[in-house]
Amino acid sequence: FLDRFFDKRRTVMKVSEQDDNTAVLTFRRDIDSYIGVLLTDLGFVVMSLMIALSSTAADRNLSEVPTVPDWAFAGFVMLSATIMVAFGLPRSGASDADGRIILRTAVTTVSLALMAIMTGALSGLTLPLAVPMIFSACLFIMMTVSRAIFARLNSRQLPGRRPTTDPVDKMPTADVFLGRTETGEDTLDGLYGLDTYVGKSVLVSGAGGSIGSELCRQLIHLRPGRLILFDLSEVALFDVHRTLLQTASAAQVELVPVLGSVTDGMLVAQVLAQQSVDIVLHAAAYKHVSLVQRNPLAGLSNNALGTHVLTTAAVQAGVERFILVSSDKAMRPSGVMGVSKRLAELIVQDIAHRMGDDGPILSIVRFGNVLGSSGSVVPIFQDQIRRGGPVTVTDPHATRYFMTVSEAGRLVLHAGAMSRGGEIFVLDMGKPVRILDLALQAIVAAGRTIRSPKVPYGEIAVEIVGLGEGENRHEQALCDGTEKATAHHRIFCLEDAGLSEFEVAEILRALRNAIASGQPEEAFSALARRIPGFRNPTDPEETLPIAHIS
């Protein structure tokens, strides 16, 4: 009964907390801590006085002091202890599991003590004054120390101090998540042609995103002359510019924030010309599978047409290098997001094949999921854990390839520097990671217990929700043995013929017509004809309806 009551109370508290903003929430937590301590300490004081008063009356037979019946005294002590532990201690910093342990310990201790007191009273024995006083003092010390210990273990501050860290953010190291050692930073020292970026004017599209911002951070250490931060999101652009400003200033790198879309040809051409851009790193893309699947024209326009606009403008502006940041979902894509990235690759390949010896060097870098990036599973798991669960997993057997954002940034810069034109570079992602294992590791790392049939009172449950539209249970390995080695042991080069200029033009024409009409069917048909693996969502013979998301 107490466990069910405790669960319900904690759930109500969490739901109410989610509706408040951060400032109000922090204030309420501080007030909760103060109230919890006061209630607990006041309860112990009252208990001590009642025990001492009753024992004094029984031992010394002082008629002027009113006595309390044994059953009433026992009931009062039990009720006081239960209220103190159930309401006071959890407010003071203990987690759900810790609170249950304290609750059971306290109730058991009080019950045994009451049994001894009542047995003595019924048998006609009287208790010396020291017994109830010692019992009350020991209980007070035990509960106070327990409260302090569990508050410390949960990284929660004592009342009056704001919490400095959230245990949910304390995730395992990359070695634990990836099952391999992360590539070190010792290669950012000019090896593999990284002096290519020194003193250059470099434009990074999607600079406010996870990969884009990491590319910018690492580029500053390579000391380009100017770094243009190009992004569609005002908030993301403001944040990345503010974050990098001090580092760029120390490295004497000029930062130029530009707010706009890569689909805006006039703006793109103007920025390339005005800033005398030498190198373009194109990381801007819509990457969330379910959202792009439900908004196909927006995804195709941004990811494919935006790439065509930027690549064409870069060639006309006479840049030295153009590097497209692609995705492993471009390999035999089944959904809209993957096919949009594959079309972007084909566009860059087509233009690269038509470049002369003195033209820009265009290349593509393809890799998988980035651990901890915006919208990836780890931040989603963290948010779900903060809310008390459940943590949702699409399929118990689903696997994905992962690398850290710093690894991805370093290897993209290496690949772009070693390019000779027209290559598709793929990054060694290691072994696939089971998403369910990732979810369990995230729960344990956050200091929570996993709810299961064997542990019904665990704090966080894991729920299997099924694969969403456009999602695959397993992703193809980027390295399948057909790739060629390069100067870097984690970077390989694929042999890929791509499509002809005529075929690419046909798809782009169908895509523009679909955008103009607002109907994606024509674009889907052209993509399904030319790109192996893509399943037309509007074809009745296909099994993936476009509007359905699990």
C-alpha positions as CSV (number, residue, x, y, z in Angstrom):
1,F,0.0,0.0,0.0
2,L,2.8,2.4,0.9
3,D,4.7,1.7,-2.3
4,R,1.6,2.4,-4.4
5,F,0.9,5.6,-2.5
6,F,4.5,6.6,-2.9
7,D,4.5,6.0,-6.7
8,K,1.3,8.0,-7.1
9,R,2.5,10.9,-5.1
10,R,5.8,11.1,-7.0
11,T,4.0,10.9,-10.4
12,V,1.7,13.8,-9.4
13,M,4.6,15.9,-8.3
14,K,6.5,15.2,-11.6
15,V,3.5,16.1,-13.8
16,S,2.9,19.3,-11.9
17,E,6.6,20.2,-12.1
18,Q,6.6,19.8,-15.9
19,D,4.1,22.5,-16.3
20,D,6.3,25.1,-14.7
21,N,9.2,27.1,-16.2
22,T,12.7,26.6,-14.9
23,A,12.8,29.5,-12.5
24,V,9.5,28.7,-10.8
25,L,10.4,25.0,-10.7
26,T,13.7,25.7,-8.9
27,F,12.0,28.0,-6.4
28,R,9.4,25.4,-5.6
29,R,12.0,22.7,-5.2
30,D,13.8,24.9,-2.7
31,I,10.6,25.6,-0.8
32,D,9.8,21.8,-0.9
33,S,13.2,21.1,0.7
34,Y,12.6,23.5,3.5
35,I,9.1,22.3,4.2
36,G,10.3,18.7,4.2
37,V,13.1,19.3,6.7
38,L,10.8,21.3,9.0
39,L,8.1,18.7,8.9
40,T,10.5,15.9,9.6
41,D,12.4,17.6,12.4
42,L,9.1,18.9,14.0
43,G,7.7,15.4,13.9
44,F,10.7,13.9,15.7
45,V,10.5,16.6,18.4
46,V,6.8,15.9,19.0
47,M,7.5,12.2,19.1
48,S,10.3,12.6,21.6
49,L,8.2,14.9,23.8
50,M,5.2,12.5,23.8
51,I,7.3,9.5,24.6
52,A,9.1,11.3,27.4
53,L,5.9,12.7,28.8
54,S,4.0,9.4,28.8
55,S,6.9,7.5,30.3
56,T,7.4,10.2,33.0
57,A,3.7,9.9,33.9
58,A,3.9,6.1,34.0
59,D,7.1,5.9,36.0
60,R,6.7,8.6,38.5
61,N,2.9,8.5,38.7
62,L,2.7,12.3,38.5
63,S,-1.0,13.0,38.7
64,E,-0.7,16.5,37.3
65,V,0.5,15.1,34.0
66,P,-2.2,13.6,31.8
67,T,-1.5,10.1,30.6
68,V,-2.2,8.6,27.1
69,P,-3.7,5.2,26.5
70,D,-1.3,2.7,25.1
71,W,-3.2,2.1,21.8
72,A,-3.6,5.8,21.2
73,F,0.1,6.4,21.9
74,A,1.1,3.5,19.6
75,G,-1.2,4.8,16.8
76,F,0.2,8.3,17.1
77,V,3.8,7.2,16.8
78,M,3.1,5.0,13.8
79,L,1.1,7.7,12.0
80,S,3.7,10.3,12.7
81,A,6.6,8.2,11.4
82,T,4.7,7.3,8.2
83,I,3.8,10.9,7.5
84,M,7.3,12.1,8.2
85,V,9.0,9.6,5.9
86,A,6.4,9.6,3.1
87,F,6.2,13.4,2.9
88,G,9.3,14.8,4.5
89,L,12.2,12.7,3.2
90,P,11.4,12.5,-0.5
91,R,11.1,16.3,-0.6
92,S,14.6,16.5,0.9
93,G,16.4,15.0,-2.0
94,A,16.0,11.2,-2.1
95,S,15.0,9.5,-5.3
96,D,12.1,7.1,-5.6
97,A,14.1,3.9,-4.8
98,D,16.0,5.6,-2.0
99,G,12.7,6.9,-0.5
100,R,11.2,3.4,-0.5
101,I,14.3,2.0,1.3
102,I,14.1,4.7,4.0
103,L,10.3,4.3,4.3
104,R,10.5,0.6,4.9
105,T,13.4,0.9,7.3
106,A,11.7,3.6,9.4
107,V,8.3,1.8,9.5
108,T,9.9,-1.5,10.5
109,T,12.0,0.2,13.2
110,V,9.0,2.1,14.6
111,S,6.8,-1.1,14.5
112,L,9.3,-3.1,16.4
113,A,9.8,-0.4,19.0
114,L,6.0,-0.1,19.4
115,M,5.6,-3.8,19.8
116,A,8.1,-3.7,22.6
117,I,6.4,-0.8,24.3
118,M,3.0,-2.3,24.0
119,T,4.2,-5.7,25.2
120,G,5.7,-4.1,28.2
121,A,2.6,-2.1,28.9
122,L,0.2,-5.1,28.6
123,S,2.4,-7.2,30.9
124,G,2.3,-4.5,33.6
125,L,5.9,-3.5,33.2
126,T,7.0,0.2,33.3
127,L,9.6,1.7,31.0
128,P,12.5,3.6,32.4
129,L,12.6,7.2,31.2
130,A,15.9,6.5,29.3
131,V,14.4,3.9,27.0
132,P,11.9,6.0,25.0
133,M,14.4,8.9,25.0
134,I,17.1,6.8,23.6
135,F,14.7,5.2,21.0
136,S,13.6,8.6,19.9
137,A,17.1,10.0,19.7
138,C,18.4,7.0,17.7
139,L,15.4,7.2,15.2
140,F,16.1,10.9,14.8
141,I,19.8,10.4,14.1
142,M,19.1,7.5,11.7
143,M,16.6,9.3,9.6
144,T,18.7,12.6,9.5
145,V,21.9,10.8,8.4
146,S,20.0,8.7,5.8
147,R,18.4,11.9,4.4
148,A,21.9,13.5,4.1
149,I,23.5,10.5,2.6
150,F,20.8,9.9,-0.1
151,A,20.7,13.6,-0.9
152,R,24.5,13.5,-1.5
153,L,24.3,10.3,-3.6
154,N,21.7,11.8,-5.9
155,S,23.7,15.0,-6.4
156,R,21.0,17.0,-4.8
157,Q,21.9,20.0,-2.7
158,L,20.8,20.6,0.8
159,P,18.0,23.2,1.3
160,G,19.0,26.7,0.4
161,R,21.5,25.6,-2.3
162,R,20.6,25.2,-6.0
163,P,21.4,21.9,-7.6
164,T,24.6,22.1,-9.7
165,T,24.2,19.0,-11.9
166,D,21.5,16.8,-13.2
167,P,22.3,13.1,-12.8
168,V,20.3,12.4,-15.9
169,D,23.0,14.3,-17.9
170,K,25.7,12.0,-16.6
171,M,25.9,9.7,-19.5
172,P,28.4,6.8,-20.0
173,T,31.6,7.5,-21.9
174,A,31.7,6.9,-25.6
175,D,33.6,3.7,-25.0
176,V,30.6,2.2,-23.1
177,F,28.0,3.3,-25.7
178,L,30.0,2.5,-28.8
179,G,31.8,-0.6,-27.7
180,R,35.1,0.9,-29.0
181,T,37.6,3.6,-28.3
182,E,36.8,7.0,-29.6
183,T,39.2,8.4,-32.2
184,G,41.5,10.9,-30.4
185,E,42.2,14.5,-31.2
186,D,45.9,13.9,-31.9
187,T,45.3,14.1,-35.6
188,L,44.2,17.8,-35.6
189,D,47.7,19.0,-36.1
190,G,48.1,19.5,-39.8
191,L,48.3,15.8,-40.8
192,Y,46.3,14.5,-43.9
193,G,46.3,18.0,-45.5
194,L,44.5,19.9,-42.8
195,D,46.6,22.9,-43.6
196,T,44.2,23.1,-46.5
197,Y,41.9,25.2,-44.2
198,V,44.6,27.5,-42.8
199,G,44.0,31.2,-43.8
200,K,41.0,30.3,-46.0
201,S,37.5,31.8,-46.1
202,V,35.3,28.9,-45.1
203,L,31.5,28.7,-45.2
204,V,29.7,26.1,-43.1
205,S,26.0,25.7,-43.9
206,G,23.8,24.5,-41.0
207,A,26.4,26.0,-38.7
208,G,23.9,25.9,-35.8
209,G,23.3,22.2,-35.9
210,S,25.1,19.4,-34.1
211,I,27.6,18.6,-36.9
212,G,27.8,22.1,-38.3
213,S,28.7,23.7,-34.9
214,E,31.3,21.0,-34.3
215,L,32.9,21.6,-37.7
216,C,33.0,25.3,-36.8
217,R,34.6,24.6,-33.4
218,Q,37.3,22.4,-34.9
219,L,37.9,24.7,-37.9
220,I,38.8,27.6,-35.5
221,H,41.7,25.5,-34.2
222,L,42.9,25.1,-37.8
223,R,42.9,28.9,-38.1
224,P,41.1,29.9,-41.2
225,G,41.1,33.5,-42.0
226,R,37.3,33.8,-42.0
227,L,34.5,31.5,-40.9
228,I,31.0,32.2,-42.3
229,L,28.3,30.7,-40.1
230,F,25.3,30.1,-42.4
231,D,22.0,28.9,-40.8
232,L,18.3,29.1,-41.3
233,S,17.5,29.1,-37.5
234,E,17.9,32.4,-35.8
235,V,18.2,30.8,-32.4
236,A,20.7,28.2,-33.5
237,L,22.8,30.9,-35.3
238,F,22.8,33.2,-32.3
239,D,23.9,30.4,-30.0
240,V,26.7,29.1,-32.1
241,H,28.0,32.6,-32.8
242,R,28.0,33.6,-29.2
243,T,29.6,30.3,-28.1
244,L,32.5,30.5,-30.6
245,L,33.1,34.3,-30.5
246,Q,35.7,34.2,-27.7
247,T,37.6,31.2,-29.1
248,A,37.6,32.7,-32.6
249,S,38.8,36.1,-31.3
250,A,41.7,34.4,-29.5
251,A,42.6,32.5,-32.7
252,Q,42.2,35.7,-34.8
253,V,39.5,34.1,-36.9
254,E,36.8,36.4,-38.2
255,L,33.3,35.1,-37.6
256,V,30.5,36.1,-40.0
257,P,27.0,35.0,-39.0
258,V,24.6,34.8,-42.0
259,L,20.9,34.1,-41.5
260,G,19.2,32.5,-44.5
261,S,18.3,29.3,-46.4
262,V,20.5,27.4,-48.8
263,T,17.5,27.3,-51.2
264,D,17.8,31.1,-51.6
265,G,20.0,31.3,-54.7
266,M,20.4,35.1,-54.7
267,L,21.5,35.2,-51.0
268,V,23.8,32.3,-51.4
269,A,25.5,33.8,-54.5
270,Q,25.8,37.2,-52.7
271,V,27.4,35.7,-49.6
272,L,29.9,33.6,-51.6
273,A,31.0,36.6,-53.6
274,Q,31.1,39.1,-50.7
275,Q,33.0,36.9,-48.3
276,S,35.4,35.5,-51.0
277,V,34.6,31.9,-49.9
278,D,37.3,29.4,-50.7
279,I,35.8,26.2,-49.1
280,V,32.2,25.2,-48.5
281,L,31.2,22.6,-45.9
282,H,27.5,21.8,-46.6
283,A,26.0,20.4,-43.4
284,A,22.5,22.0,-43.6
285,A,19.8,19.4,-43.9
286,Y,16.5,18.2,-42.4
287,K,17.5,14.9,-40.9
288,H,14.6,13.6,-38.7
289,V,13.2,10.6,-40.5
290,S,9.6,10.8,-39.3
291,L,9.3,14.6,-39.8
292,V,10.7,14.5,-43.4
293,Q,8.5,11.5,-44.2
294,R,5.4,13.5,-43.2
295,N,6.7,16.6,-44.9
296,P,8.3,15.2,-48.1
297,L,8.3,18.3,-50.3
298,A,9.9,20.4,-47.6
299,G,12.5,17.8,-46.9
300,L,13.3,17.2,-50.6
301,S,13.4,21.0,-51.3
302,N,15.8,21.7,-48.5
303,N,18.0,18.6,-48.7
304,A,18.1,18.2,-52.5
305,L,17.3,21.5,-54.2
306,G,19.2,23.4,-51.5
307,T,22.3,21.3,-52.3
308,H,21.8,22.0,-56.0
309,V,21.5,25.7,-55.4
310,L,24.6,25.9,-53.1
311,T,26.8,23.6,-55.2
312,T,26.0,25.5,-58.4
313,A,26.6,28.9,-56.8
314,A,29.9,27.6,-55.3
315,V,31.1,26.5,-58.7
316,Q,30.2,29.8,-60.3
317,A,31.9,31.7,-57.5
318,G,35.1,29.7,-58.1
319,V,35.5,28.1,-54.7
320,E,38.4,25.7,-54.2
321,R,36.6,22.9,-52.4
322,F,33.0,21.8,-51.7
323,I,32.3,19.0,-49.2
324,L,28.8,17.6,-48.8
325,V,28.0,16.1,-45.4
326,S,25.8,13.1,-46.2
327,S,24.2,10.3,-44.2
328,D,24.3,6.5,-44.1
329,K,20.5,6.6,-44.8
330,A,21.4,7.5,-48.4
331,M,22.5,3.9,-49.0
332,R,19.6,2.2,-50.7
333,P,17.2,4.6,-49.1
334,S,13.6,3.4,-48.3
335,G,12.2,6.6,-46.9
336,V,12.0,10.3,-48.0
337,M,14.8,11.5,-45.8
338,G,17.3,8.9,-47.1
339,V,16.3,9.5,-50.7
340,S,16.6,13.3,-50.3
341,K,20.2,12.8,-49.1
342,R,20.9,10.3,-51.9
343,L,19.6,12.8,-54.4
344,A,21.9,15.4,-52.9
345,E,24.9,13.1,-53.4
346,L,23.9,12.4,-57.0
347,I,23.7,16.2,-57.7
348,V,27.2,16.8,-56.3
349,Q,28.6,13.8,-58.2
350,D,27.0,15.0,-61.4
351,I,28.5,18.5,-61.1
352,A,31.9,17.1,-60.0
353,H,32.1,14.8,-63.1
354,R,31.6,17.8,-65.3
355,M,34.4,19.8,-63.7
356,G,37.7,20.3,-65.5
357,D,41.1,19.9,-64.0
358,D,41.1,23.6,-62.9
359,G,37.5,23.4,-61.4
360,P,36.5,23.1,-57.8
361,I,37.1,19.9,-55.9
362,L,33.7,18.5,-54.9
363,S,33.4,15.5,-52.6
364,I,30.9,13.7,-50.3
365,V,31.4,12.4,-46.8
366,R,28.9,9.8,-45.6
367,F,28.5,8.6,-42.1
368,G,25.9,7.3,-39.6
369,N,24.2,8.5,-36.4
370,V,26.0,11.0,-34.2
371,L,25.8,10.2,-30.5
372,G,24.1,12.9,-28.6
373,S,23.2,15.1,-31.6
374,S,20.0,17.1,-31.7
375,G,17.0,14.7,-32.1
376,S,19.1,11.5,-31.7
377,V,18.1,8.8,-29.3
378,V,20.3,9.7,-26.4
379,P,18.8,13.3,-25.8
380,I,15.4,11.8,-26.3
381,F,16.1,9.1,-23.7
382,Q,17.4,11.7,-21.3
383,D,14.3,13.8,-21.6
384,Q,12.1,10.7,-21.1
385,I,14.0,9.8,-18.0
386,R,13.6,13.3,-16.6
387,R,9.9,13.0,-17.0
388,G,9.8,9.6,-15.2
389,G,9.5,7.4,-18.3
390,P,8.7,5.3,-20.0
391,V,11.8,5.2,-22.3
392,T,10.5,4.3,-25.8
393,V,12.3,2.0,-28.2
394,T,11.0,1.3,-31.7
395,D,12.1,-2.4,-31.9
396,P,13.9,-4.6,-29.4
397,H,16.3,-5.8,-32.1
398,A,16.8,-2.5,-33.9
399,T,20.5,-1.5,-34.3
400,R,22.2,1.6,-35.5
401,Y,25.8,2.8,-36.2
402,F,27.0,5.6,-34.0
403,M,30.0,7.9,-33.6
404,T,30.6,10.9,-31.5
405,V,30.2,14.4,-32.8
406,S,33.9,15.2,-32.3
407,E,34.9,12.1,-34.3
408,A,32.5,13.0,-37.1
409,G,33.8,16.5,-37.3
410,R,37.5,15.5,-37.4
411,L,37.0,12.8,-40.0
412,V,34.8,15.1,-42.3
413,L,37.6,17.7,-42.2
414,H,40.2,15.0,-43.0
415,A,38.2,13.6,-45.9
416,G,37.5,17.0,-47.4
417,A,41.2,17.8,-47.3
418,M,42.3,14.6,-49.0
419,S,39.7,14.7,-51.8
420,R,40.7,14.9,-55.4
421,G,37.2,15.4,-56.8
422,G,34.0,13.3,-57.1
423,E,34.6,10.8,-54.3
424,I,32.1,9.5,-51.8
425,F,34.0,9.0,-48.6
426,V,32.6,6.7,-45.9
427,L,33.6,6.7,-42.3
428,D,34.3,3.5,-40.3
429,M,31.5,3.5,-37.7
430,G,32.6,0.3,-35.9
431,K,30.0,-2.2,-34.9
432,P,26.2,-1.6,-34.8
433,V,24.7,-0.8,-31.4
434,R,21.4,-2.2,-30.2
435,I,19.1,0.7,-29.4
436,L,17.5,-1.2,-26.5
437,D,21.0,-1.6,-24.9
438,L,21.5,2.1,-25.4
439,A,18.2,2.8,-23.6
440,L,19.1,0.6,-20.6
441,Q,22.6,2.1,-20.3
442,A,21.1,5.6,-20.3
443,I,18.7,4.7,-17.5
444,V,21.4,3.1,-15.3
445,A,23.8,6.0,-16.1
446,A,21.1,8.5,-14.8
447,G,21.1,6.7,-11.5
448,R,17.6,5.2,-12.0
449,T,16.4,1.6,-11.7
450,I,14.9,-0.3,-14.6
451,R,11.3,-1.5,-14.2
452,S,10.8,-5.0,-15.4
453,P,8.7,-8.1,-14.5
454,K,11.5,-9.1,-12.1
455,V,11.8,-5.6,-10.7
456,P,8.2,-4.2,-10.7
457,Y,9.1,-1.3,-8.5
458,G,11.9,0.0,-10.8
459,E,11.7,3.7,-11.5
460,I,11.9,3.8,-15.4
461,A,10.0,1.4,-17.7
462,V,11.1,0.6,-21.3
463,E,8.3,0.6,-23.8
464,I,8.5,-1.0,-27.3
465,V,6.5,1.3,-29.7
466,G,7.2,-0.3,-33.1
467,L,9.2,1.0,-36.1
468,G,8.1,4.4,-37.5
469,E,7.4,5.1,-41.1
470,G,10.6,5.2,-43.2
471,E,12.6,3.5,-40.5
472,N,14.6,0.2,-40.9
473,R,15.3,-2.3,-38.2
474,H,18.9,-2.4,-39.3
475,E,21.1,-0.1,-41.3
476,Q,23.5,-1.2,-44.0
477,A,27.1,-1.2,-43.1
478,L,28.9,1.8,-44.7
479,C,32.0,-0.4,-45.2
480,D,31.1,-3.7,-46.9
481,G,34.5,-4.7,-48.3
482,T,34.2,-3.0,-51.7
483,E,35.6,0.3,-50.5
484,K,39.1,1.5,-51.0
485,A,41.5,2.5,-48.2
486,T,42.8,6.0,-47.9
487,A,45.6,7.7,-46.0
488,H,43.4,7.7,-42.8
489,H,42.5,4.3,-41.3
490,R,39.0,5.4,-40.5
491,I,38.2,6.9,-43.9
492,F,37.4,4.8,-47.0
493,C,36.4,5.7,-50.6
494,L,33.5,4.1,-52.4
495,E,33.3,3.4,-56.1
496,D,30.0,4.8,-57.2
497,A,29.0,5.7,-60.8
498,G,26.0,7.8,-59.9
499,L,23.5,9.0,-62.5
500,S,24.0,10.7,-65.8
501,E,23.4,14.4,-66.2
502,F,20.1,13.7,-68.0
503,E,18.8,11.4,-65.2
504,V,19.6,14.0,-62.5
505,A,18.0,16.7,-64.5
506,E,14.9,14.6,-65.0
507,I,14.5,14.1,-61.2
508,L,15.1,17.8,-60.5
509,R,12.5,18.8,-63.0
510,A,10.0,16.4,-61.5
511,L,10.8,17.7,-58.0
512,R,10.3,21.3,-59.0
513,N,7.0,20.5,-60.6
514,A,5.9,18.6,-57.5
515,I,6.8,21.6,-55.3
516,A,5.0,24.0,-57.6
517,S,1.8,21.9,-57.5
518,G,2.1,20.9,-53.9
519,Q,1.7,17.3,-54.8
520,P,4.7,14.9,-54.3
521,E,3.6,12.1,-56.5
522,E,5.5,13.1,-59.6
523,A,8.7,13.5,-57.6
524,F,8.2,10.1,-55.9
525,S,7.7,8.4,-59.2
526,A,10.9,9.9,-60.7
527,L,12.9,9.0,-57.6
528,A,11.6,5.4,-57.5
529,R,12.5,4.9,-61.1
530,R,16.1,6.1,-60.7
531,I,17.1,5.4,-57.1
532,P,17.3,1.7,-56.1
533,G,15.7,0.9,-52.7
534,F,13.3,3.8,-52.6
535,R,9.6,2.9,-52.0
536,N,7.1,5.3,-53.4
537,P,4.8,6.2,-50.4
538,T,1.9,7.0,-52.8
539,D,2.1,3.8,-54.7
540,P,-0.8,1.5,-53.6
541,E,1.5,-1.5,-54.0
542,E,3.9,-0.2,-51.4
543,T,3.3,-0.9,-47.7
544,L,4.3,2.5,-46.2
545,P,1.4,5.0,-46.2
546,I,2.9,8.5,-46.2
547,A,0.6,10.0,-43.4
548,H,1.1,7.2,-40.9
549,I,3.7,7.5,-38.1
550,S,3.9,4.9,-35.4
